[in-house]
Amino acid sequence: MLQKQIQERPVHWPTLNTVIMVEDALKNMDESVISIAELKRKLPRQVNHITLMVILEYLERSNKIAVTLKGITWIENNNPNLKRAILNGVEL
């Protein structure tokens, strides 16, 4: 659905700095879940809504965030111990 909306409107492609800014804001947020409106208020610079949707779609596809009805949450985990446990674990 999000991809259909993006294709219908003119796309404003984000710069790398904008993607990193949104990523850092989501990674360092105090709440566990945040709405798009709250995210826009917490960003240091204004971001076009369509551009923000493109960034959020990218982050969701790369398994860094989860987008639910309640909002957006950061889910990426770079813990090397967790990665090692997953690789060496037994599948049930």
N, C-alpha and C positions, 0 to 999 in steps of 0.2 A: 504494500500500500504506500509506504513512504517513498519507494523508488518511483512509483507512478506519479506521485505529486511532484517529485523533483524533475521528472522528464517533461511535465506539462508547463512548468514555469522556467523562465530563464535562469540558468544556474550561475551562481557567483562562486567560483572555485576558491577555496580557502588557501591562504599562504601557509607555509610550514610554521611560521611564528604563531598564527592564529590557531592552528591545530594543537600546537604545544601549549598555548595559553589555556585552551579549553580542557585539554588533558590534565594539566596541572591543577586547574580549578576543581575538577571532578575527583582527582586523586587525593587532594588535601582538604576536602570539605569536612565540616564537623558532623553533619547529619549523615545517616546511612543511605537515605533516599532523598533526592532533590528533584523538584519539578523544573521544567524548561524555563518558566518565568523566573524562578528563584536563581537558576543558573545564570540567566542573562543579567540579573541584578548583581551577582557576585563577581562577574568578569571585570577585569581592570579596564577593558576597552569595550565599546559597543561592537556587536557582531550582527550582521544582517541575518534575519531569521532563516532564510533559505540556505545561507552559508553554514549556519549552525546545524541545520538538519543534515547537510552533507557530511559535516564533521561527525555528528552523532551516529550516522549510518556507518561511516568508516570505523569508528571505535567499536560499534556493536559487531560488525563483521569480523573484526580482529580480536574478538572475545575479551575486550578490555572493560566494557560496560554491559549492563543488562538494562533493557528498557521495558518497564512493566506499566500497568495501569496506575500504580501508585507513584511512579516517577523513574528516575535514573539512578543507578548505583554502580560504583566501581567494583569490578570483580576480578581484575587481573592480580595474580599472585606470583611474585618473582622469588619466593623462598626456595633456595637450592635444596634444602632438606625435604621439602614437600615434593619437588620434582623427582628427587632421587627415590623417595618412598613410592611414588606412582610408577616409576620405571621398574623398580625391583619388586613391587607388590604382586600378589596373586589375584587374578580376576576370579570373582565368584560367579 
